[in-house]
Amino acid sequence: MYQTVVGLEIHIHLNTKSKAFCSCLAEFGDEPNTNVCPVCLGYPGVLPVLNEEALTQGYTVARALGCNLSQRTLFDRKNYFYPDMPKNYQITQFHDPVGRDGKIEFQAHDGTIKTIRIHDVHLEEDAGKMIHAGDMSLCDYNRAGYSLLEVVTEPDLTSGEDAEAFLLSFQRLVRYLGVSDGNMDEGSMKCDTNVSIRKAGEPLGTKVEIKNLNSTRFIKKAIEFETKRQATALETNQRIVQETRLWNENRDVTESMRSKEGSLDYRYFPEPDIPPFLPDAAFWAAVESRQVELPLARKHRLTAAFGLSREQGDFVAESRFMADFFEQAAKESGNGLAVANWLMGDVQKELNHFNLSLEASPLTPFRLAQLQKLLDSGRIHIKIAKQLLDAVFEQNKDPEVVMREKGLEAITTEEQLSPIVDKVFEAHATVVEAIKAGDARQKGFLVGQVMKATDGRAAPALVNSLLAKRLG
Amino acid sequence: MSDAPSPWKSFQAKKEAYLAYARPWEKKVGSFLTFRPEAPSSAGSGPSGARPLEGLPFGVKDNIAVRDFPLTCGSKMLADLVSPYDATVVARAKAAGASVIGKTNLDEFGMGSSTENSALGKTSNPWDQSRVAGGSSGGSAAAVAAGLVPFAFGTDTGGSVRQPAGFCGVYGFKPTYGVLSRYGLTAYASSLETPGILAKDLGLVKTVFDAVKGRDPHDQTSLDPESQPVRPVKTIAVLADLADLDPGVKAVYEQTLVHLKALGYTLVPVTLPTLEYAVPAYYTIATAEASANLARFNGIRYGHRPVYAENPEHLVRQSRTAGFGNEVKTRIMLGTYVLRSGFQDQFYTKAQKVRTLISNDLQKVFDQADLLLTPTFPVPAFVHGDKTMTEFQQKLADKFTVTANLAGVPALSFPAGLAGGLPVGMQFTAPAFCEARLFEAAAAFATRVPVADCPGTSLDWSK
């Protein structure tokens, strides 16, 4: 009876070599406090120098999310004290973010296509990391100053399942765009979730912000928990308090962290150290050149063009690499359906067996297409095709080369098959006589002998027709 | 204009004679927080033709980074901090052949007009040691006036180079915002401040300026000076409604007008209707920016910290409580106050609008005249601990200097004469990038009123 209303604040680490405002490496997992300099440590007198690549990636995402792009973008200081934040203010964008008022479609949990509106996309810097160890607190500033892009959605999601579906589609989007690896377990994608409930037709209820959500599954669970908690509260005539809550992944509950009364006044004001950025023609061209066909559109197109099922469509559009691989192999072979089946089935088995990713494997779209063409033209049959696929992985050779080297090509002409049939007839003259005398049951034996003599390469139809001819 | 004064070129060779001269003077005025005149030259290497500051020692205000020198900012908070890098102006001066011999005293983080807000040392005016040297670049002004260095860098956020220069009888130059890189300048009010140059020789001010100016990749707000058509200064604007000047300053001001007329300049009376709003606007913006800029000093990565703390929050609180002086705390609180959400329109945004109006007002003045003349400060150097001027009055007295910072335009305080044995500075303000006008008119003025030497100072050690 209550409707859940969800808005997300998604943070992604951008794929920049260096940090947002200094030349330190942005590398995950290095020794603590090795990728630091006076700038990202907030020494007196240093100044930020904007990494234009971060801005290009920020605009690229905002453009892909259909935002109005800022013709003049500014940075602001967000003031709050935290030990892992070197300057005790965060350089972010409050007044003039790179993009506003976007919208993007995604496939909801039930398969329907929904639209979610984007409030804004803004660039900011990450903080360091504080580790509490016994009676000590330690700070690692390697992450301080990483380029962070925040995407804020409007409260357009209506369930935990849809929030999860949206996040997975967003993750796919940033990976397609090549701006982030979007890994939630490594912290390169994070999401704070705002949840409220209301009865249909009523205005929005009081929202609660949930933090500490480091997987899409937790986000789904937290939204579902919150919906129940808030509904119970309303049913028992309690007020929903506007507050920040933390997800406790051990107990599967949200717990109060701080109320609105205790909320911080960030005292935003324009960052005086970074002049306004005015994109020029070359910058716009770079943003445009980085646009790609978005995952959902690509899935729809590939599904329609090659007659795929929904499951196949989801599979081949999962990553840009997979989609490119599929599309190339499908076009080359002229048999997209078969290529999709290969990719979902035997190719996955081979990859698992060799513990490889498709990117790192010896299989190329060309090789897969070649394999399928050999199959479709009857030069090999399916059992040989599977052997050849395995050989591609084992030997890193084209399937056709392996086929030739091993003499695996199918026997498809009478001229090739006749001498073999002759030998089989000679060797099994009594069987031949028996069949000719009317014992049709032993025909199968002869077929088996021909297949054995050809290592299974004889085209079954040809064997049948030739035997029929000879046996009258 | 003259080149760098030649006596200083023998500084490295005549070090003992210099030390015999400098030590007693330094004891009297306390201009340095770190003084290392014995150290070998720290000048950079480079083609000698490109080394216009060859052999010159210089002083650097202790809120500007010099590699391997302390960077205390006159604060207990940073008393033990040694800078790991050179500010751009310092690096460029070194590359031009000059070498740092010390870090000069200042009001803590540049906040003050007397250098009495320094937590680490007391600086006195070389002309009268019962008086202050001004501030916040008081140490730089005193060192130059006492003949301890030929030039020094200061920083000017609202007059902090020009006012002490006026108090100590030397030139104090604040360039157009952005022409000197702020990289290495410990930020107090980022949108207002700039490094500045103090020297007794006007030609040297210009030589240093030329050696260190221009765009710096470390400072995105820095820029190359725009070239302006060179034409002789003919007209000088003067305020028609100048009031509340100390009688001595008023007398020097009036003599200055006489000299300028005698030099052939046309004086144009103007008004600056927004002048009375300049100080409130300045302090609103400066303290707002300061509240963020000084947030980084929390005792965690460097700087003052307590021996023991319960938790990180406690550590930060204790570091800041003990590390900062009262004036700094006052300004941080003011800045925090004016930035509160819901009150920004009333304070911070309004101050930014006033800032625009002041720029417009100044532009109107420059439509009528090549330069604007005002006193640098309404009073000459006051005595240590003087209570006739409250902190509040000291701030109000900044009105002639803060205007240039709000508008980002260049200004120069020049020694214009003496009042009761104390030097009095006058100030020229010019449109953005028209530094040449300041130098031209000040040089002309010096032909009639040569710069007075502070009694007891000399360059005899160099002979």
Interface residues (C-beta under 8 A of the other chain):
Chain A: P38 L41 G42 Y43 P44 G45 V46 L47 P48 V49 L50 R77 N79 F81 P83 P86 K87 N88 Y89 M130 S137 C139 Y141 D265 Y266 R267 Y268 F269 P272 D273 I274 P275
Chain B: N63 I64 A65 L71 C73 L78 L81 S83 P84 Y85 A87 R182 Y183 G184 L185 T186 A187 S190 S191 P217 H218 D219 Q220 T221 A288 E289 S291 A292 A295 R296 F297 N298 I300 R301 Y302 N311 P312 E313 L315 V316 T336 L339 R340 S341 Q344 Y348
